[in-house]
Amino acid sequence: MTRLPLTIPLGPSETPTSFTSRLAAENGLTADEFCGDWGLAFVQIIWGDRRAIAKIADLSGAYQTSLQEQAFVRHDRIFRHMGQPI
């Protein structure tokens, strides 16, 4: 996978949604535009899609595990964060 020339550090306990938004801004794009350029939909990141988060991790050099741990994951109509329903 191609690593972006403009990356940012992952913040402590930062969600994939926040990280993707900041990464997009660093590259001069909105999160929707940025994700679209890489064949993703930003909503995939918002919903905690593992494959989409893995792609963001590869592009940025961030640890996929760290990103996934902080994801809000959609299951039907319920979101889970760190395994807990919210």
Summary of the structure (lengths in Angstrom):
residues: 86
radius of gyration: 12.1
end to end distance: 33.7
largest distance: 37.1
contacts: 232
relative contact order: 0.18
helix: 47%
strand: 12%
